[in-house]
Amino acid sequence: MDSSATQQFCYFLSFTVTLTCFVVKVPQILSIVQSKSCKGVSLSSLILEECGYSVMLTYNFAKEYPFSAYSEYPFLVLQGIPFI
């Protein structure tokens, strides 16, 4: 693979991961909204997950990595907030 094809493939993978992370929690959010209950959802696991995503987001931002390298984290953080 030449460098141009490799770079295009990396952009495709980055876009695919970001798109997947954008919709990963939508079914769970819809289920909670329809049932009007968060029964069965562990608060401690949600907080731990949010902390992990927030740390990774902050680290990548502080190191000034390109946004495309960590663009999935803002979506994951925003999707987790309604659960808490």
C-alpha positions, 0 to 999 in steps of 0.5 A: 500500500502506498502512503496515500492509500494508507492515509485514506484507509486511516481516515476511513477507519477514524470516521467509522469509529467516530460514527459508531461511537456517535450511535453506540448508546442510542438504543439504551437511551431510547429504552430508558426514555420509553420505560422512564426508568434507569432500573438495572443501570449501575451508577458506579459503572457509568461514573467510572466510564465517564471518568475514563472517557473524560481523562482520555479526552483531556489527555489528547486535548492537552497533548494537542493531538489532531482532533481526528485522533480522539474525536469519538470521546466527546460523543461518548461523554455526551451520550453518558451524561443523560444516564447520570 
